[in-house]
Each structure stands twice: as C-alpha cells, then as structure tokens.
Amino acid sequence: QQSTGSFVSQASNQRGVQFTSGASRQGMASREAEKSVLQIRINQAKNLTNRDTGLFGDVSDPYVVVRAAKTEQKTATIDNDLNPVWQDQNLFNFQLEADDNAVELEVMNSNTFRDTSLGKCQLDLRSIQPGMWVRFNEKLVGGLKGELGFDVFFKPTAYRKLTAEQNSVLHLRINNARNLMNKDTGVFGDLSDPYVVVKVGPLEQRTPAIDDNLNPDWREANVFTFQIAEEHAFVELEVMNANLIRDDSLGKARLQISRFQPDQWCRCVEKLENGGGATVEVDAYFKPTPHYHLYSALQQAKEAEQKCASEATRLAKEVEMAQHARKWLANLEENTKMPLSLEERDWQHACGGRNLVAPAWITVTQTQVEALVRARDLHPHPVALFPEAALQKRQHKLKLKIMSASGLGSDTLGYQPNTYCTCEVPMKPDSRLQTAVVAGTSDPEWRYSRSVKGYMPGDALVMEVYGVFDDGSQQPGTRSKVDELLGRAFLPGEKFYPNGYDGLLNLTLGTRQTGAKLRVTALVIDEA
C-alpha cells in the first residue's frame, strides 16, 4: 500500500510537473506571439574596400553581421571577392520587442587573427512599410564607395500597429533631380555622383548613388515611410555627391509637412538652396491623425499670435510718435520760438535776420558783436542786403549712397551671382551712376557714394540691379548686353526732398515682385 500510494503521489507529481510545464510553454508561446517578426535577406555587396595584401588575387573575404533585438547573426564568408553575392545562409529571422527599432548591418573582412570592418549601415524599423518585402541598397558608412543590398520584411504585432496608428504617417518617393552642379573633375565624363538624404526629425534615409549623372532618376530604393510625431513640422532633403573621402552637398530643400494634402499623393518640385538653380522632384502621401491637425493648427495660431504681438508693439510706438508730433505741431510757433537776449538780438541783426541758430551754450560777448557789425558794414552780406537774389542763386546737390541688396538671384545665374547697381534720373543720361561688381553673393554690399549730376528738386531716381555672366570686369558707366536685369526700383522725388531718405526699396521685374530689396540713402544739400 505504501508503494502504491508512493506511486500515485509520484504520478500526481509528474502530472503536476507536466501541467506546469505545459502552462509555461503556453505562456512562452503567447509572449512569442506578441513579438514582432523581422526577416532580413542579404543579397550582395558592391565596391568593397580591399583590406588584404592584394597580391595574386588576395583581396578582402567579406561576410555580413546583422544585429537586432540585442542579438546578431551572420552570413557565410566569401573568399577574395570585393563584389560578393550571397545565395545561401543569407536569410535571418528576429523576434522583436515593442521598443526594438534599430537594425545594424556591418560587412566584415575575415582574417586569421582579427576581423576588420568594411563599413556599416543602420536601419530604423519605424521608417519601413510593414507587411511587405522592401529592397534596400545602402551606402556603407566608413566603407568608402562600398554598398550593401538587402531585403527586409517586417510584420509588427497588433499592439505595435495600434501604437503606430496613433502617429501620422508620411510616405515619400524620390523621383529625380535636375541641373545639379558638377563637383567632380569633369574629365572624361567624371561628373557628380548624386544621392538624396531624407530626414524627418531624428530619422534619416537615403537613396542609392547614381554615378556621373547631373540629371539622375531614381527607380529603386527610393520610397521611404516615416512616422510623424507632433513636433515634426518639416522634411529635409539634401542632395549629396558621393566621394571616396568625404561627400559634399549639392543643395538642400525643406518641405513643410502641413502643405501636403492629406490622404492623397502630392508632387513637389523644389529648388535646392545653394544648388545653383538645381531642383529635386518628390511625391508625398501624408496620412495625419486628427490630433496632428489640431496640434499643427495650434502651432500656426501661436506663430500668428507672436507676429500680431510684434506688429501691435510696432504700431503702438508709431501711434505714440504720431500723437507726440500732433501735439507739437498744434503749437508750432511756441515750440519753434526761442526768446532772444540782447546779445543774441545783436547777432541776429548782424547776420541780416536770416538763418540764425544760437544754442544756449554759446557765450557771446558784446565785443564780438561789435566786431561782427563793423565787418558787415565794410563787407555787406548778400543774404542780408539781397535775400531774394541769394535764394534764386541757391543750388541743390543730391548725395546718393547705394548701400546693399539682399535676396538676389535667378534661375540662369544661380543664387550667388556677380552683381552691380546703376542709378540715374529719367531723361538725364549724364546723371547715370554705376557701382563696382561684387562677386559670388545674393546679398552684396557696394557702399557706393556719389553726387548725382544735373539733379533738380522734384526729379525721381531709377535704380537697376544687374547680374553679370563674365568674370566681373566691367567698365565704369557701361553695361554689357548679356548682363541680366535682376530687379528695378523707383524712388519718387517727394520721398527724399527736402528731408532725405534712408530705407529699403522693393526690386521688381515689371509687375512681378522678386522678393529682393535694395537699401539706399539720399540727401539733398542746399548750396549757395
């Protein structure tokens, strides 16, 4: 009986152990089902760096290490091949937790003692379209011109999908770039090798590089997906030129996300800043959440509020100045009249009663007054004796200073042109003035000061800014026929006579505003 009871007890214990282990397996299976699935297939690498001797075909022996979810897997090694293709042992599976977003791929060179890196690239799963195979051709960081081609399949859990749906989603497709600058030698067809870097917040993706092409079209590895958080307001694009040592920029563009029409594809052709007139074409599909719309509208309202507050402060100062001027002008005679002392009256009489300014800090003695009166009697002052004649002989001299301009540029000359400015009185060709040429900037500073010949009160001024195609050699007072007019400004005579003018003028081309501005000062001086 004891043995039977012992057997039953052991059996029950075994069943208990079996039940416990079965529940544990169900819990483990449940937890595994809650994990997202990631599959990566390594296809090939191109243009890898040789880290071996190079003698008798001894070149790098590459293999790829894939790191995700705190684990790593690697392909087989292919001996002596700088353009390897993997056909087996190249598919890897990973189980990801909810916060596993980063994937790193590194190409290694197999050695006897210590393996060395041939370059690496990183991938953010939040920028991958889930539920489908996506092909990538990524440039290897630290691998000179090396590239790695691979396919990715990402199947997130329902919870991860739900979390992702709480964020807005932006799909971008890079189509092409046009009229890019050549930053390579240009010898034997050696042109820029462009690729595009796309950034949204901390996330960054890039297209493959296209060799020796200033008008590239991207047909593969050019579609990117980003999850847009509330604080993400812009998409930044930069076209880069791939080099052996250091890549250089061919121009940048910044797209405001709120400009995209929601739930439909939109095409944008953007001019590249500092790109010499180059453009980049992208398609965008933006699917925002209602909360993103509210946040975006709130941010725009805050910006408008700040602008209105600044404008209100400026207008309040102008109103205050206007009220002060109105009060001052209401009692003009009293505000411009100053009681004269006996000595000051003598000074006024000695000067013929005209153009007298006698500040209070000037000390005038009777001896000085008497000397001035005697001198006047010996040499009569024309103003005192014949004031009308003196006024008729008075001449006006216009001093003009062309200070600077801002925002100059054109599609043909680019946005760092060589520029100069001319000024003349209409119908008076002898009055024409011209600055020197300032090279290579959209915001030139001339600081050119001259007197305008033949000026008469009431004359207006016409100013024109030109861009030059040559090396900047320009004869004073002349203009080449090939120079391009970048803008024209008109300054009416009543704007600067008699009180002068110091301000900004809008540059226009016909009826079109160019957005550029020209700063000038003009002062009319009375001369006898």
C-alpha positions as CSV (number, residue, x, y, z in Angstrom):
1,Q,0.0,0.0,0.0
2,Q,2.8,2.4,0.7
3,S,4.4,1.6,-2.6
4,T,1.0,2.2,-4.3
5,G,0.5,5.5,-2.5
6,S,4.0,6.4,-3.3
7,F,3.4,5.6,-7.0
8,V,0.2,7.7,-7.0
9,S,2.0,10.5,-5.3
10,Q,4.8,10.3,-7.8
11,A,2.3,10.1,-10.7
12,S,0.4,13.1,-9.4
13,N,3.6,15.0,-9.0
14,Q,4.6,14.1,-12.6
15,R,1.2,15.2,-13.9
16,G,1.6,18.4,-11.9
17,V,5.0,18.9,-13.4
18,Q,3.6,18.2,-16.9
19,F,0.7,20.7,-16.3
20,T,3.1,23.3,-15.0
21,S,5.5,22.9,-17.9
22,G,2.5,22.9,-20.4
23,A,1.3,26.2,-18.9
24,S,4.8,27.6,-19.1
25,R,5.0,26.6,-22.7
26,Q,1.7,28.3,-23.5
27,G,2.9,31.5,-21.7
28,M,6.1,31.4,-23.7
29,A,4.2,30.9,-26.9
30,S,1.8,33.7,-26.0
31,R,4.8,36.0,-25.4
32,E,6.4,34.9,-28.6
33,A,3.2,35.6,-30.5
34,E,3.3,39.1,-29.0
35,K,6.6,39.8,-30.6
36,S,7.1,41.4,-34.0
37,V,8.8,39.4,-36.7
38,L,11.7,40.7,-38.7
39,Q,13.2,38.9,-41.7
40,I,16.3,40.1,-43.5
41,R,17.8,38.6,-46.6
42,I,21.3,39.7,-47.6
43,N,21.7,39.8,-51.3
44,Q,25.1,41.3,-52.3
45,A,27.7,44.0,-51.7
46,K,29.5,46.2,-54.2
47,N,32.7,48.1,-54.4
48,L,34.1,46.9,-51.0
49,T,37.4,48.1,-49.8
50,N,40.3,45.7,-50.0
51,R,41.9,45.2,-46.6
52,D,44.2,42.3,-47.6
53,T,47.5,42.3,-49.4
54,G,46.1,42.5,-53.0
55,L,48.9,40.1,-54.2
56,F,47.9,37.2,-56.5
57,G,44.2,38.0,-56.1
58,D,44.4,38.2,-52.3
59,V,41.6,40.6,-51.5
60,S,39.0,41.0,-48.7
61,D,37.0,38.0,-47.6
62,P,33.6,39.5,-46.7
63,Y,30.7,38.4,-44.5
64,V,27.8,40.3,-43.1
65,V,26.8,40.6,-39.5
66,V,23.1,41.6,-38.8
67,R,22.3,43.0,-35.3
68,A,18.8,43.4,-34.0
69,A,16.9,42.8,-30.7
70,K,20.2,42.5,-28.8
71,T,21.3,39.5,-30.9
72,E,23.4,39.1,-34.0
73,Q,23.5,36.7,-36.9
74,K,26.0,36.5,-39.8
75,T,26.3,35.1,-43.3
76,A,28.9,32.8,-44.7
77,T,32.3,34.2,-45.7
78,I,33.1,34.6,-49.4
79,D,36.8,34.5,-50.1
80,N,38.6,37.0,-52.2
81,D,35.6,39.0,-53.5
82,L,35.0,42.7,-53.4
83,N,31.6,42.3,-55.1
84,P,30.2,39.2,-53.3
85,V,26.7,37.7,-53.8
86,W,25.1,35.6,-51.1
87,Q,22.7,32.8,-52.2
88,D,22.5,30.6,-49.1
89,Q,22.7,31.1,-45.4
90,N,21.6,34.6,-46.1
91,L,18.1,34.8,-44.6
92,F,17.7,35.7,-40.9
93,N,14.7,35.9,-38.5
94,F,14.4,38.0,-35.4
95,Q,11.8,38.3,-32.7
96,L,11.4,41.9,-31.7
97,E,10.1,43.5,-28.5
98,A,7.9,46.7,-28.7
99,D,10.9,49.0,-28.3
100,D,13.2,47.3,-30.7
101,N,13.5,49.7,-33.6
102,A,17.2,49.7,-34.6
103,V,18.8,47.3,-37.0
104,E,22.6,47.4,-37.8
105,L,24.3,45.6,-40.7
106,E,28.1,45.5,-40.9
107,V,30.3,44.0,-43.6
108,M,33.4,42.4,-42.1
109,N,36.6,41.1,-43.6
110,S,37.5,37.7,-42.3
111,N,41.1,37.3,-41.1
112,T,43.1,34.7,-39.2
113,F,43.7,36.8,-36.1
114,R,41.3,39.7,-36.1
115,D,38.4,40.6,-38.4
116,T,38.2,44.2,-39.7
117,S,35.2,46.3,-40.7
118,L,34.5,47.1,-44.3
119,G,31.6,49.5,-43.4
120,K,28.2,49.5,-41.8
121,C,24.7,50.9,-42.2
122,Q,21.7,51.3,-39.9
123,L,18.0,50.9,-40.4
124,D,15.1,52.3,-38.3
125,L,12.1,50.0,-38.5
126,R,9.7,52.9,-37.9
127,S,10.5,54.1,-41.4
128,I,9.7,50.7,-43.1
129,Q,6.4,49.8,-44.8
130,P,5.2,46.8,-42.8
131,G,3.8,43.6,-44.2
132,M,5.8,43.6,-47.5
133,W,9.3,42.9,-48.7
134,V,11.2,46.2,-49.1
135,R,14.6,46.3,-51.0
136,F,17.5,48.5,-49.8
137,N,20.8,49.5,-51.4
138,E,22.6,51.3,-48.6
139,K,25.9,53.1,-48.7
140,L,28.3,51.7,-46.1
141,V,29.5,54.3,-43.6
142,G,33.3,54.0,-43.3
143,G,33.4,51.9,-46.4
144,L,34.4,54.5,-49.0
145,K,32.3,53.6,-52.0
146,G,31.0,50.3,-50.7
147,E,27.3,49.4,-50.8
148,L,25.2,46.7,-49.3
149,G,22.0,45.3,-50.9
150,F,19.4,43.5,-48.8
151,D,15.6,42.9,-48.5
152,V,13.6,43.5,-45.3
153,F,10.2,42.0,-44.3
154,F,8.7,43.4,-41.1
155,K,5.5,42.1,-39.5
156,P,4.6,44.1,-36.4
157,T,2.2,42.9,-33.7
158,A,-1.3,44.2,-33.4
159,Y,-0.2,46.3,-30.4
160,R,2.7,47.8,-32.3
161,K,0.4,48.5,-35.3
162,L,-2.1,50.2,-32.9
163,T,0.8,52.3,-31.4
164,A,1.9,53.2,-34.9
165,E,-1.6,54.3,-35.9
166,Q,-1.5,56.8,-33.1
167,N,1.2,58.6,-35.2
168,S,0.8,60.3,-38.5
169,V,2.4,58.5,-41.5
170,L,4.3,60.1,-44.4
171,H,5.3,58.2,-47.5
172,L,8.0,59.9,-49.7
173,R,9.1,58.8,-53.1
174,I,12.3,60.5,-54.5
175,N,11.8,60.7,-58.3
176,N,14.7,62.8,-59.8
177,A,17.0,65.8,-59.6
178,R,17.7,68.2,-62.4
179,N,20.6,70.6,-63.3
180,L,22.8,69.5,-60.5
181,M,26.2,71.2,-60.0
182,N,29.3,69.2,-61.1
183,K,31.7,69.0,-58.2
184,D,34.0,66.3,-59.7
185,T,36.8,66.8,-62.2
186,G,34.7,66.8,-65.4
187,V,37.5,65.0,-67.2
188,F,36.4,62.0,-69.4
189,G,32.8,62.3,-68.1
190,D,33.7,62.4,-64.4
191,L,30.6,64.1,-63.0
192,S,28.9,64.3,-59.7
193,D,27.6,61.0,-58.2
194,P,24.4,62.1,-56.6
195,Y,22.2,60.6,-53.9
196,V,19.5,62.1,-51.7
197,V,19.3,62.1,-47.9
198,V,15.8,62.4,-46.4
199,K,15.5,63.4,-42.8
200,V,12.4,63.7,-40.6
201,G,13.3,64.6,-37.0
202,P,16.0,62.1,-35.9
203,L,15.1,59.6,-38.6
204,E,17.3,59.5,-41.8
205,Q,17.0,57.6,-45.0
206,R,18.9,57.8,-48.3
207,T,18.7,56.7,-51.9
208,P,21.4,54.8,-53.7
209,A,24.1,56.9,-55.5
210,I,23.9,57.2,-59.3
211,D,27.4,57.6,-60.9
212,D,28.3,60.5,-63.2
213,N,24.9,62.0,-63.7
214,L,23.7,65.6,-63.2
215,N,20.1,64.7,-64.1
216,P,19.6,61.4,-62.1
217,D,16.3,59.4,-62.0
218,W,15.8,57.0,-59.1
219,R,13.8,53.9,-59.8
220,E,14.6,51.6,-56.9
221,A,15.2,52.0,-53.1
222,N,13.6,55.5,-53.4
223,V,10.4,55.0,-51.3
224,F,10.5,55.8,-47.6
225,T,8.0,55.7,-44.8
226,F,8.2,57.9,-41.7
227,Q,6.1,58.0,-38.6
228,I,5.4,61.7,-37.9
229,A,5.2,62.9,-34.3
230,E,3.6,66.2,-33.3
231,E,6.9,68.1,-33.2
232,H,7.9,67.1,-36.7
233,A,7.0,70.0,-39.0
234,F,9.5,69.7,-41.8
235,V,11.0,67.2,-44.2
236,E,14.6,68.0,-45.0
237,L,16.1,66.9,-48.3
238,E,19.8,67.1,-49.2
239,V,21.4,66.0,-52.5
240,M,24.9,64.8,-51.9
241,N,27.8,64.0,-54.1
242,A,29.4,60.6,-53.3
243,N,33.2,60.8,-53.0
244,L,36.0,58.5,-51.8
245,I,37.0,60.6,-48.8
246,R,34.2,63.0,-47.9
247,D,30.8,63.6,-49.6
248,D,29.8,67.2,-50.4
249,S,26.5,68.9,-50.7
250,L,24.8,69.7,-54.0
251,G,22.0,71.6,-52.4
252,K,19.2,71.4,-49.8
253,A,15.4,71.8,-49.7
254,R,13.0,72.0,-46.8
255,L,9.4,70.9,-47.2
256,Q,6.7,71.9,-44.6
257,I,4.6,68.8,-43.9
258,S,1.4,70.7,-43.4
259,R,1.5,71.8,-47.1
260,F,0.8,68.2,-48.2
261,Q,-2.9,67.5,-49.0
262,P,-3.9,64.6,-46.6
263,D,-4.7,61.1,-47.9
264,Q,-3.6,61.7,-51.5
265,W,-0.3,61.7,-53.4
266,C,1.1,65.2,-54.0
267,R,4.0,66.0,-56.3
268,C,6.5,68.7,-55.4
269,V,9.4,70.2,-57.4
270,E,11.6,72.1,-55.1
271,K,14.5,74.4,-55.9
272,L,17.7,73.4,-54.0
273,E,19.2,76.1,-51.7
274,N,22.8,76.7,-52.7
275,G,22.2,74.4,-55.6
276,G,22.9,76.8,-58.5
277,G,19.3,76.5,-59.8
278,A,19.0,72.7,-59.4
279,T,15.7,71.1,-58.5
280,V,14.5,67.8,-56.9
281,E,11.2,66.1,-57.5
282,V,9.4,64.1,-54.8
283,D,6.0,62.6,-54.3
284,A,4.4,62.6,-50.9
285,Y,1.5,60.8,-49.3
286,F,0.6,62.1,-45.9
287,K,-1.9,60.4,-43.6
288,P,-2.3,62.6,-40.5
289,T,-4.1,61.8,-37.3
290,P,-6.8,64.2,-36.1
291,H,-4.6,65.1,-33.2
292,Y,-1.8,66.1,-35.6
293,H,-4.2,68.5,-37.4
294,L,-5.1,70.1,-34.1
295,Y,-1.5,70.4,-33.0
296,S,-0.4,71.9,-36.3
297,A,-3.3,74.4,-36.2
298,L,-2.3,75.3,-32.6
299,Q,1.3,75.9,-33.6
300,Q,0.3,78.1,-36.6
301,A,-2.0,80.1,-34.3
302,K,0.8,80.6,-31.8
303,E,3.1,81.9,-34.6
304,A,0.4,84.2,-35.9
305,E,-0.1,85.5,-32.3
306,Q,3.6,86.2,-32.0
307,K,3.6,88.1,-35.3
308,C,0.5,90.1,-34.3
309,A,2.0,91.0,-30.9
310,S,5.2,92.2,-32.6
311,E,3.2,94.2,-35.1
312,A,1.0,95.6,-32.4
313,T,4.1,96.8,-30.5
314,R,5.4,98.5,-33.6
315,L,2.1,100.2,-34.3
316,A,1.8,101.3,-30.7
317,K,5.2,103.1,-31.0
318,E,4.2,104.7,-34.2
319,V,0.9,105.9,-32.7
320,E,2.7,107.3,-29.7
321,M,5.1,109.2,-32.0
322,A,2.2,110.5,-34.1
323,Q,0.4,111.8,-31.1
324,H,3.5,113.5,-29.9
325,A,4.1,115.1,-33.3
326,R,0.4,116.2,-33.4
327,K,0.7,117.9,-30.0
328,W,4.0,119.6,-31.1
329,L,2.6,120.8,-34.4
330,A,-0.6,122.1,-32.7
331,N,1.6,124.8,-31.0
332,L,4.2,125.2,-33.7
333,E,5.0,128.8,-33.1
334,E,5.7,128.4,-29.4
335,N,7.7,125.3,-29.9
336,T,10.0,126.9,-32.6
337,K,10.3,130.3,-31.0
338,M,13.1,131.0,-28.5
339,P,13.4,134.3,-26.6
340,L,16.5,136.2,-27.6
341,S,18.8,138.0,-25.2
342,L,20.3,141.4,-26.1
343,E,23.5,139.9,-27.4
344,E,21.5,137.3,-29.5
345,R,19.4,140.1,-31.0
346,D,22.6,141.8,-32.0
347,W,23.8,138.6,-33.6
348,Q,20.5,138.3,-35.4
349,H,20.8,141.8,-36.7
350,A,24.4,141.4,-37.7
351,C,23.5,138.3,-39.7
352,G,20.8,140.1,-41.6
353,G,18.0,138.4,-39.7
354,R,18.3,135.1,-41.6
355,N,19.4,131.5,-40.8
356,L,20.3,132.3,-37.2
357,V,20.9,129.3,-34.8
358,A,22.2,130.3,-31.4
359,P,22.4,127.4,-28.9
360,A,22.2,128.3,-25.3
361,W,25.7,127.0,-24.5
362,I,27.4,129.6,-26.8
363,T,28.7,132.6,-24.9
364,V,28.6,135.8,-27.0
365,T,30.3,138.9,-25.8
366,Q,29.5,142.5,-26.7
367,T,33.0,143.0,-28.2
368,Q,32.4,140.1,-30.6
369,V,29.1,141.5,-31.7
370,E,30.5,145.0,-32.3
371,A,33.4,143.4,-34.4
372,L,30.9,141.5,-36.5
373,V,28.7,144.6,-37.1
374,R,31.8,146.6,-38.2
375,A,32.9,143.8,-40.6
376,R,29.4,143.6,-42.0
377,D,29.3,147.4,-42.7
378,L,32.6,147.1,-44.5
379,H,31.7,143.9,-46.5
380,P,27.9,143.7,-46.8
381,H,26.5,140.2,-46.7
382,P,24.5,139.3,-49.8
383,V,21.9,137.5,-47.8
384,A,21.2,140.5,-45.6
385,L,21.2,143.0,-48.5
386,F,19.6,141.0,-51.3
387,P,17.9,137.9,-49.8
388,E,15.7,137.2,-52.8
389,A,18.6,137.2,-55.2
390,A,20.5,134.9,-52.9
391,L,17.6,132.4,-52.9
392,Q,17.5,132.4,-56.7
393,K,21.2,131.6,-57.0
394,R,20.9,128.7,-54.5
395,Q,21.7,125.3,-55.9
396,H,20.7,121.8,-54.8
397,K,23.2,118.9,-54.6
398,L,21.9,115.3,-54.3
399,K,24.2,113.0,-52.4
400,L,23.3,109.3,-53.1
401,K,24.7,106.2,-51.4
402,I,23.9,102.8,-52.7
403,M,24.4,100.6,-49.6
404,S,23.5,97.0,-50.3
405,A,20.9,94.5,-51.6
406,S,19.5,91.2,-50.4
407,G,17.8,88.2,-51.8
408,L,19.3,88.5,-55.3
409,G,19.4,85.6,-57.8
410,S,17.9,84.0,-60.8
411,D,17.5,80.6,-62.5
412,T,20.2,81.3,-65.0
413,L,22.7,83.0,-62.8
414,G,22.1,80.9,-59.7
415,Y,21.7,82.4,-56.2
416,Q,25.2,83.6,-55.7
417,P,25.6,85.9,-58.7
418,N,28.1,88.7,-59.5
419,T,26.1,91.9,-59.3
420,Y,26.3,95.7,-59.7
421,C,23.7,98.5,-59.4
422,T,23.0,101.6,-61.6
423,C,21.1,104.8,-60.8
424,E,20.0,107.7,-63.0
425,V,17.5,110.5,-63.3
426,P,15.0,109.7,-66.0
427,M,15.6,111.6,-69.2
428,K,19.0,112.8,-67.9
429,P,21.6,110.2,-69.2
430,D,24.5,112.3,-67.8
431,S,23.3,111.6,-64.3
432,R,23.9,107.8,-64.6
433,L,26.0,106.2,-61.8
434,Q,27.2,102.6,-61.5
435,T,28.8,100.7,-58.7
436,A,31.6,98.2,-58.9
437,V,30.8,94.4,-59.4
438,V,30.5,92.4,-56.2
439,A,31.1,88.7,-56.8
440,G,29.5,85.5,-55.6
441,T,26.7,86.5,-53.2
442,S,23.0,87.1,-53.1
443,D,23.5,89.9,-50.5
444,P,26.1,92.2,-52.0
445,E,27.3,95.3,-50.2
446,W,28.5,98.1,-52.5
447,R,28.6,101.2,-50.1
448,Y,28.9,103.4,-53.2
449,S,28.6,107.1,-52.6
450,R,28.4,109.8,-55.3
451,S,26.7,113.1,-56.2
452,V,24.1,112.9,-58.9
453,K,24.8,115.3,-61.8
454,G,22.1,117.6,-63.1
455,Y,19.7,117.0,-60.2
456,M,16.8,119.4,-59.7
457,P,14.1,119.3,-56.9
458,G,11.3,117.0,-58.0
459,D,13.5,114.6,-60.0
460,A,13.0,111.0,-59.4
461,L,15.6,108.2,-59.3
462,V,15.5,104.8,-61.1
463,M,17.8,102.1,-59.8
464,E,18.5,98.8,-61.6
465,V,20.5,95.7,-60.3
466,Y,22.2,93.5,-62.9
467,G,23.9,90.1,-62.8
468,V,26.9,89.5,-64.9
469,F,28.0,86.3,-66.7
470,D,31.7,87.1,-67.1
471,D,34.5,87.3,-64.5
472,G,33.3,90.7,-63.1
473,S,35.4,93.0,-65.3
474,Q,33.1,95.9,-66.0
475,Q,33.9,99.3,-67.5
476,P,32.5,102.2,-65.3
477,G,29.3,103.7,-66.7
478,T,28.7,100.9,-69.1
479,R,26.6,97.7,-69.2
480,S,27.2,94.6,-71.2
481,K,24.4,93.4,-73.4
482,V,24.5,89.9,-71.9
483,D,24.0,91.1,-68.3
484,E,20.7,90.0,-66.8
485,L,18.4,92.5,-65.1
486,L,17.6,91.1,-61.6
487,G,15.3,94.0,-60.4
488,R,14.3,97.6,-60.8
489,A,13.4,100.1,-58.0
490,F,11.8,103.6,-58.4
491,L,12.3,106.4,-55.8
492,P,10.0,109.4,-56.3
493,G,11.4,112.9,-55.7
494,E,9.0,113.7,-52.9
495,K,10.4,110.7,-50.9
496,F,13.8,112.3,-50.4
497,Y,13.3,116.0,-50.9
498,P,13.7,118.0,-48.7
499,N,14.0,115.7,-45.7
500,G,16.2,112.9,-47.2
501,Y,15.6,109.2,-47.4
502,D,17.2,106.1,-45.8
503,G,15.4,102.8,-46.4
504,L,14.7,99.7,-48.3
505,L,13.2,99.6,-51.9
506,N,11.5,96.5,-53.3
507,L,13.1,95.2,-56.5
508,T,10.6,94.3,-59.2
509,L,10.6,92.9,-62.8
510,G,7.7,94.5,-64.5
511,T,4.7,93.8,-62.3
512,R,6.3,90.8,-60.6
513,Q,7.8,91.2,-57.1
514,T,11.2,89.4,-57.0
515,G,11.4,89.4,-53.2
516,A,14.8,91.1,-53.3
517,K,15.4,94.5,-51.6
518,L,17.8,97.4,-52.2
519,R,19.0,99.8,-49.5
520,V,19.8,103.4,-50.5
521,T,20.2,106.8,-48.8
522,A,19.6,110.1,-50.5
523,L,20.1,113.6,-49.1
524,V,19.6,117.0,-50.8
525,I,22.1,119.7,-49.7
526,D,21.5,123.4,-50.4
527,E,24.5,125.2,-51.8
528,A,24.9,128.9,-52.5
